[in-house]
């Protein structure tokens, strides 16, 4: 991206690339102080004090640059800038919330990259208004991670009509606090919708033209290949479960083994069954138990109940359905073998779908024009773009994660990759603003 590039090509001129990079990295360092852990990560779960502090900082940053900040009815945060009165908006962003003791790059990089990209575009189209067809919006989605409140991708799920608003607002954390209460405590819950997407929203009035998101890969493909940019053509499907293994509470010393209804024993069998499924299908199926809560969790009591969060992921919807059926059969066998009952209380699923080919081609053209290496990478993780791609044209970009580490404090991406990603996002969104997607 140089000052010699053609305005007609959609290029955005940056007066000083070095100064722009430094400004981004300085802002990223500041943003990473919110909820910072001693091991270099962040603890910034949705609607906690650290998350609220980070949102306030971003709000000031956007407002200082002429953006109007709004919250919708599920706490999604928007920075709006109107270039063409009444025209639809191009949205770009990700999420600021983290996993417990998570990494500082996951999600947050995409929000700040979008903010810097949109600010560059604001200045560019103020000087060249004749090229703009759409308006600008930075988005920080609420509760993408799903660690404090479940399910994940909650804000974009409500936005796209996949999750009912009231159901989301009524969701509670482990302490019984609802989403509505948590967001209300920080005054980050809007009274109206900010955008209209299809028939899912009836208030707000603003239309969405398209959406872009950039994220660390959270895998090793780019890092192993020595490639800078990943363009996402499609996503894996996923089935997520919240189950309870129910037994009977009793004394660990006095109760004979044959008389026990040990919920933890049954839960252990579930964990093993999940791993055996993954081993059976190889690289085409990922399984996990991400959370396990034992009651009463006493050293001298046989557990009466274990709550578990499980997930199955696959690039094949058919394989995912087959594995799901096998897991259901395994549950029945475990109930008999461990003398417990297994209740499946919640399921959150999405199919493996493709992103619009036109968006993939557009992103690849931009990356080629900027002289960077790239490859297509199918995403195994869920992202807010996973929801958005089903309702508006969507572009999903990756930059490398060193050693593929993510959801951990040692998550890391090199500064040069971070700033190059901002350049690619800026040029991609510029073409979207000019109506080329």
TATA-V270266 format. One line per field, one symbol per residue. psi: psi as a letter, one per 40 degrees, with the letter a starting at -180 (. if undefined). burial: I if it has 24 or more other ideal C-beta (glycine too) atoms within 12 Angstrom, else O. Layout:
# TATA-V270266
psi: ???
burial: ???
This chain:
# TATA-V270266
psi: hieeihddeeihhhdhdddddddddddddddeeheiieeeaiggihfiddddddddddddddddeeihhiiaeeehhhhhhhdhheiiihiiabieiiihfaiedhddddddddddddddddddeddgdeehdiihhhhhihfddfddiiaifddddddeeehhdddddehiadeehidddddddeffhieiidihhbedieiddhihdiiihiiidfaeddddefhdhhhhdiiiiihhihihhhahhihdddhiddeighddddddddddddddddddeaeehhiihehhhhhefiefhhhdihhihiihiiehdddddddddddddddddddddefihhhheihhiiihiiihdddddddddddddefiiiihhhhdiiiddddddedihhhhiiiihheehifidehihidddddddddddddddddddefe.
burial: IOOOOOOOOIIIIIOOOOOIIOIIIOIIOOIIOIIIIOOOIIIIIIIIOIIIIIIIIIIOIIOOIOIOIIIIIIIIIIIIIOIIOOIIIIIIIIIIIIIIIIIIIIIIIIIIIIIIIIIIIIIIIOOOOOIIIIIIIIIIIIIIIIIIIIIIIIIIIIIIIIIOIOOIIOIOOOOOOIIIOIIOOIOIIIOOIIIIIOOIIOOIOIIIIIIIIIIIIIIOIIIOOOIIIIIIIIIIIIIIIIIIIIIIIIOOOOOOOOOIIIIIIIIIIIIOIIOOIIOOIOOIIIIIIIIIOIOOOOOOIIIIIIIIIIIIIIIOIOIIOOIIOIIIOIIOOIIOOIIIOIOIOOOIIIIIIIIIOOIIOIIIIIIOIIOIOIIIIIIIIIIIIIIIIIIIIIIIIIIIIIOIIIIIIOIIIOOOIIIIIIIIIIIIIIIIIIOII
